[in-house]
Amino acid sequence: MYQAIDKAAGRLESILVQEIETLRGRASEPLAELTTRKNHCLLELSRLSRSLASRTERDERIDARLRTLKKALNENERVLGLHVKASHEIGSVIAATIAAADSDGTYTSAIVRRR
């Protein structure tokens, strides 16, 4: 059981590294493809975890491997959060720019101050 979990966790960690590198601009992997591959690995690990639930004794190697995987997942979550935050900020700037370009200035604070 340990070998199956170790291999699945290794594949997932590899994908997480690729995704983080892409989000940081150091690689150019298609994010949609990485997301699909990541979801497949997560499904595989989910299925393996069901097998673990039926076992009566714990394997410390599996626990240690999953702790390592959790660290990689936490880093991935952090970088994804930064990416989402930056995307929202860029969207806000674009929306403000469009709104300013569409405005004829009739109700702006600059007009009120001139009077």
MIMIDO-138125 format. One line per field, with one value per residue: x, z, y negated of N, C-alpha, C in turn; residue number from 1. Coordinates in nm, 4 decimals. Each point is the difference from the previous one (the first is absolute). Example, Ala and Ser with C-alpha at 12.3 -4.5 7.8 and 13.67 -1.06 7.14 Angstrom:
<pts>
npx (1.3190, -0.0350)
npz (0.7800, -0.0720)
npy (0.5690, -0.1050)
capx (-0.0890, 0.0820)
capz (0.0000, 0.0060)
capy (-0.1190, -0.1190)
cpx (0.0900, -0.0770)
cpz (0.0000, 0.0730)
cpy (-0.1200, -0.1090)
resi (1, 2)
</pts>
This chain:
<pts>
npx (0.0825, 0.1111, 0.0399, -0.1243, -0.0054, 0.1173, -0.0344, -0.1201, 0.0539, 0.0928, -0.0953, -0.0770, 0.1031, 0.0261, -0.1272, 0.0003, 0.1180, -0.0484, -0.1073, 0.0719, 0.0833, -0.1094, -0.0576, 0.1204, -0.0408, 0.0387, -0.1234, -0.0283, -0.0212, -0.0871, -0.0517, -0.0802, 0.1081, 0.0714, -0.1047, -0.0142, 0.1307, -0.0052, -0.1108, 0.0634, 0.1088, -0.0734, -0.0626, 0.1169, 0.0485, -0.1092, 0.0146, 0.1274, -0.0449, -0.0921, 0.1013, 0.0601, -0.1180, 0.0059, 0.1201, 0.0349, 0.1124, 0.0649, 0.0331, 0.1009, 0.0444, -0.1212, -0.0068, 0.1269, -0.0323, -0.1107, 0.0803, 0.0904, -0.0944, -0.0413, 0.1295, 0.0132, -0.1069, 0.0528, 0.1186, -0.0557, -0.0653, 0.1139, 0.0699, -0.0916, 0.0018, 0.1326, -0.0065, -0.0887, 0.0702, 0.1101, -0.0665, -0.0454, 0.1224, 0.0492, -0.0942, 0.0282, 0.1284, -0.0213, -0.0788, 0.0889, 0.0924, -0.0756, -0.0295, 0.1274, 0.0283, -0.0968, 0.0566, -0.1004, 0.0167, -0.1241, 0.0133, 0.1140, 0.0807, 0.0742, -0.1122, -0.0353, 0.1255, -0.0129, -0.1181)
npz (0.0000, 0.0772, -0.0795, 0.0042, 0.1301, 0.0161, -0.0916, 0.0522, 0.1208, -0.0488, -0.0662, 0.1081, 0.0763, -0.0961, -0.0034, 0.1327, -0.0126, -0.0986, 0.0740, 0.1079, -0.0719, -0.0498, 0.1178, 0.0311, -0.1154, 0.0658, -0.0314, -0.1067, 0.0999, -0.0786, 0.0667, -0.1049, -0.0728, 0.0658, -0.0084, -0.1253, -0.0214, 0.0611, -0.0639, -0.1044, 0.0350, 0.0204, -0.1135, -0.0577, 0.0588, -0.0442, -0.1123, -0.0020, 0.0337, -0.0879, -0.0708, 0.0282, -0.0223, -0.0867, -0.0018, 0.0771, -0.0643, 0.0614, -0.1136, 0.0853, -0.0916, 0.0016, 0.1310, 0.0007, -0.0913, 0.0676, 0.1069, -0.0686, -0.0428, 0.1242, 0.0275, -0.0958, 0.0497, 0.1188, -0.0506, -0.0608, 0.1111, 0.0622, -0.0914, 0.0013, 0.1314, -0.0083, -0.0802, 0.0776, 0.1063, -0.0646, -0.0359, 0.1244, 0.0448, -0.0898, 0.0323, 0.1241, -0.0298, -0.0665, 0.0978, 0.0857, -0.0763, -0.0155, 0.1288, 0.0209, -0.0883, 0.0599, 0.1048, -0.0061, 0.1270, -0.0340, 0.0605, -0.0519, 0.0950, -0.1078, -0.0604, 0.1026, 0.0070, -0.1314, 0.0365)
npy (0.1188, 0.0054, 0.0979, 0.0431, -0.0231, 0.0570, 0.0895, 0.0161, -0.0019, 0.0793, 0.0654, -0.0042, 0.0320, 0.0854, 0.0289, 0.0084, 0.0592, 0.0729, 0.0192, 0.0195, 0.0730, 0.0535, 0.0082, 0.0407, 0.0516, 0.1047, 0.0328, 0.0722, 0.0802, 0.0608, -0.1027, -0.0054, 0.0279, -0.0898, -0.0793, 0.0384, -0.0095, -0.1179, -0.0261, 0.0519, -0.0664, -0.1077, 0.0315, 0.0225, -0.1094, -0.0572, 0.0651, -0.0344, -0.1202, 0.0339, 0.0445, -0.1166, -0.0528, 0.0979, -0.0533, 0.1004, 0.0269, -0.0970, -0.0551, -0.0107, 0.0855, 0.0530, -0.0025, 0.0416, 0.0905, 0.0235, -0.0035, 0.0676, 0.0812, 0.0011, 0.0033, 0.0905, 0.0607, -0.0205, 0.0313, 0.1032, 0.0234, -0.0213, 0.0671, 0.0953, -0.0141, -0.0072, 0.1045, 0.0554, -0.0341, 0.0352, 0.1084, 0.0036, -0.0254, 0.0830, 0.0858, -0.0351, 0.0062, 0.1108, 0.0439, -0.0477, 0.0541, 0.1060, 0.0001, -0.0285, 0.0937, 0.0684, -0.0567, -0.0903, 0.0367, 0.0198, 0.1154, -0.0332, 0.0349, 0.0134, 0.0316, 0.0758, 0.0355, -0.0005, 0.0380)
capx (-0.0825, 0.0876, 0.0571, -0.1032, -0.0198, 0.1234, 0.0024, -0.1069, 0.0399, 0.1105, -0.0564, -0.0705, 0.0999, 0.0621, -0.0965, -0.0072, 0.1200, -0.0185, -0.1025, 0.0587, 0.0962, -0.0769, -0.0617, 0.1067, 0.0528, 0.1267, -0.0314, -0.1161, -0.0932, -0.1414, -0.0570, -0.1162, 0.0515, 0.0523, -0.1151, -0.0592, 0.0905, -0.0041, -0.1277, 0.0111, 0.0837, -0.0778, -0.0987, 0.0732, 0.0318, -0.1264, -0.0340, 0.0950, -0.0289, -0.1106, 0.0617, 0.0666, -0.0993, -0.0406, 0.1126, -0.0032, 0.1258, 0.0517, 0.1367, 0.0628, 0.0567, -0.1099, -0.0279, 0.1084, -0.0110, -0.1145, 0.0382, 0.0825, -0.0926, -0.0804, 0.0825, -0.0017, -0.1343, -0.0125, 0.0748, -0.0782, -0.1161, 0.0477, 0.0332, -0.1267, -0.0676, 0.0648, -0.0370, -0.1405, -0.0025, 0.0554, -0.0984, -0.1076, 0.0513, 0.0118, -0.1376, -0.0504, 0.0659, -0.0582, -0.1377, 0.0061, 0.0464, -0.1129, -0.1009, 0.0509, -0.0025, -0.1398, -0.0588, 0.0226, 0.0495, -0.1070, -0.0214, 0.1241, 0.0315, 0.0799, -0.0953, -0.0602, 0.1009, 0.0234, -0.1100)
capz (0.0000, 0.0077, -0.1318, -0.0833, 0.0492, -0.0271, -0.1429, -0.0276, 0.0624, -0.0797, -0.1227, 0.0359, 0.0347, -0.1248, -0.0647, 0.0816, -0.0294, -0.1331, 0.0092, 0.0724, -0.0896, -0.1035, 0.0608, 0.0286, -0.1273, -0.0308, -0.0945, -0.0805, -0.0140, 0.0001, 0.1338, -0.0075, -0.0059, 0.1328, 0.0894, -0.0314, 0.0516, 0.1468, 0.0415, -0.0152, 0.1109, 0.1236, -0.0032, 0.0289, 0.1430, 0.0724, -0.0075, 0.0846, 0.1414, 0.0415, 0.0340, 0.1289, 0.1071, 0.0411, 0.0667, 0.1452, 0.0520, -0.0730, -0.0519, 0.0258, -0.1264, -0.0726, 0.0707, -0.0300, -0.1424, -0.0139, 0.0591, -0.1011, -0.1051, 0.0522, -0.0097, -0.1410, -0.0275, 0.0657, -0.0806, -0.1208, 0.0380, 0.0244, -0.1286, -0.0717, 0.0641, -0.0480, -0.1408, -0.0028, 0.0514, -0.1047, -0.1090, 0.0435, -0.0017, -0.1402, -0.0475, 0.0560, -0.0726, -0.1349, 0.0119, 0.0299, -0.1223, -0.0939, 0.0528, -0.0195, -0.1432, -0.0412, 0.0654, -0.0690, 0.0995, 0.0492, 0.1443, 0.0705, 0.1101, -0.0536, -0.0452, 0.1200, 0.0652, -0.0800, 0.0199)
capy (-0.1188, -0.1173, -0.0295, -0.0628, -0.1364, -0.0739, -0.0330, -0.0976, -0.1260, -0.0506, -0.0575, -0.1229, -0.1020, -0.0445, -0.0894, -0.1216, -0.0784, -0.0580, -0.1041, -0.1134, -0.0632, -0.0691, -0.1181, -0.0966, -0.0469, 0.0678, 0.1073, -0.0388, 0.1126, -0.0425, 0.0201, 0.0893, 0.1368, 0.0321, 0.0173, 0.1311, 0.1033, -0.0075, 0.0603, 0.1460, 0.0498, -0.0117, 0.1081, 0.1235, 0.0016, 0.0168, 0.1428, 0.0732, -0.0278, 0.0878, 0.1289, -0.0179, -0.0087, 0.1353, 0.0677, -0.0156, -0.0539, -0.1153, 0.0082, -0.1296, -0.0506, -0.0658, -0.1258, -0.0937, -0.0375, -0.0895, -0.1297, -0.0673, -0.0417, -0.1111, -0.1210, -0.0408, -0.0511, -0.1305, -0.0971, -0.0190, -0.0821, -0.1360, -0.0626, -0.0189, -0.1133, -0.1223, -0.0154, -0.0437, -0.1371, -0.0867, -0.0045, -0.0893, -0.1366, -0.0402, -0.0188, -0.1262, -0.1089, -0.0029, -0.0498, -0.1434, -0.0667, 0.0002, -0.0932, -0.1361, -0.0299, -0.0133, -0.1160, -0.1277, -0.0941, -0.0857, 0.0114, 0.0296, -0.0912, -0.1102, -0.1026, -0.0606, -0.0850, -0.1209, -0.0949)
cpx (0.0873, 0.0520, -0.1012, -0.0222, 0.1225, 0.0066, -0.1046, 0.0360, 0.1142, -0.0476, -0.0688, 0.0984, 0.0684, -0.0906, -0.0096, 0.1197, -0.0138, -0.1004, 0.0553, 0.0991, -0.0704, -0.0632, 0.1030, 0.0646, 0.1304, -0.0183, -0.1256, -0.0924, -0.1434, -0.0636, -0.1196, 0.0443, 0.0547, -0.1125, -0.0653, 0.0860, -0.0014, -0.1283, 0.0033, 0.0826, -0.0754, -0.1071, 0.0666, 0.0334, -0.1254, -0.0419, 0.0934, -0.0302, -0.1171, 0.0523, 0.0686, -0.0989, -0.0395, 0.1119, -0.0029, 0.1283, 0.0503, 0.1435, 0.0609, 0.0609, -0.1064, -0.0320, 0.1062, -0.0086, -0.1135, 0.0261, 0.0839, -0.0874, -0.0827, 0.0776, 0.0004, -0.1361, -0.0216, 0.0724, -0.0758, -0.1212, 0.0416, 0.0270, -0.1260, -0.0778, 0.0589, -0.0391, -0.1443, -0.0112, 0.0514, -0.0970, -0.1153, 0.0448, 0.0131, -0.1379, -0.0598, 0.0600, -0.0591, -0.1416, -0.0017, 0.0427, -0.1117, -0.1059, 0.0443, -0.0049, -0.1422, -0.0648, 0.0282, 0.0429, -0.1064, -0.0110, 0.1274, 0.0268, 0.0826, -0.0906, -0.0599, 0.0984, 0.0220, -0.1069, 0.0081)
cpz (0.0000, -0.1379, -0.0897, 0.0419, -0.0294, -0.1461, -0.0337, 0.0570, -0.0785, -0.1289, 0.0291, 0.0346, -0.1243, -0.0734, 0.0767, -0.0260, -0.1358, 0.0039, 0.0699, -0.0897, -0.1116, 0.0560, 0.0318, -0.1281, -0.0409, -0.0959, -0.0759, -0.0285, -0.0046, 0.1361, -0.0022, -0.0025, 0.1356, 0.0989, -0.0228, 0.0560, 0.1525, 0.0517, -0.0110, 0.1137, 0.1329, 0.0081, 0.0336, 0.1483, 0.0851, 0.0014, 0.0874, 0.1485, 0.0505, 0.0392, 0.1356, 0.1156, 0.0505, 0.0724, 0.1496, 0.0556, -0.0911, -0.0434, 0.0134, -0.1263, -0.0807, 0.0653, -0.0317, -0.1443, -0.0214, 0.0630, -0.0985, -0.1135, 0.0455, -0.0066, -0.1434, -0.0383, 0.0637, -0.0782, -0.1296, 0.0277, 0.0205, -0.1312, -0.0830, 0.0573, -0.0440, -0.1443, -0.0134, 0.0477, -0.1050, -0.1163, 0.0342, -0.0050, -0.1430, -0.0590, 0.0498, -0.0723, -0.1400, 0.0048, 0.0272, -0.1230, -0.1023, 0.0455, -0.0216, -0.1465, -0.0499, 0.0558, -0.0810, 0.0977, 0.0623, 0.1516, 0.0767, 0.1081, -0.0500, -0.0463, 0.1197, 0.0661, -0.0776, 0.0251, 0.1300)
cpy (-0.1258, -0.0383, -0.0709, -0.1453, -0.0859, -0.0433, -0.1066, -0.1364, -0.0641, -0.0643, -0.1324, -0.1110, -0.0554, -0.0991, -0.1312, -0.0905, -0.0681, -0.1146, -0.1250, -0.0740, -0.0771, -0.1265, -0.1077, -0.0534, 0.0652, 0.1165, -0.0410, 0.1175, -0.0536, 0.0322, 0.0946, 0.1461, 0.0435, 0.0255, 0.1361, 0.1124, 0.0031, 0.0651, 0.1519, 0.0594, -0.0056, 0.1089, 0.1335, 0.0112, 0.0188, 0.1468, 0.0835, -0.0221, 0.0832, 0.1376, -0.0075, 0.0026, 0.1379, 0.0761, -0.0287, -0.0607, -0.1124, 0.0256, -0.1395, -0.0598, -0.0740, -0.1335, -0.1056, -0.0495, -0.0987, -0.1368, -0.0812, -0.0522, -0.1197, -0.1316, -0.0528, -0.0584, -0.1371, -0.1086, -0.0307, -0.0894, -0.1461, -0.0736, -0.0228, -0.1186, -0.1327, -0.0292, -0.0514, -0.1450, -0.0984, -0.0133, -0.0935, -0.1458, -0.0523, -0.0250, -0.1309, -0.1198, -0.0135, -0.0560, -0.1500, -0.0794, -0.0087, -0.0987, -0.1446, -0.0402, -0.0215, -0.1258, -0.1257, -0.1085, -0.0873, 0.0007, 0.0311, -0.1031, -0.1181, -0.1140, -0.0724, -0.0926, -0.1281, -0.1057, -0.0623)
resi (1, 2, 3, 4, 5, 6, 7, 8, 9, 10, 11, 12, 13, 14, 15, 16, 17, 18, 19, 20, 21, 22, 23, 24, 25, 26, 27, 28, 29, 30, 31, 32, 33, 34, 35, 36, 37, 38, 39, 40, 41, 42, 43, 44, 45, 46, 47, 48, 49, 50, 51, 52, 53, 54, 55, 56, 57, 58, 59, 60, 61, 62, 63, 64, 65, 66, 67, 68, 69, 70, 71, 72, 73, 74, 75, 76, 77, 78, 79, 80, 81, 82, 83, 84, 85, 86, 87, 88, 89, 90, 91, 92, 93, 94, 95, 96, 97, 98, 99, 100, 101, 102, 103, 104, 105, 106, 107, 108, 109, 110, 111, 112, 113, 114, 115)
</pts>
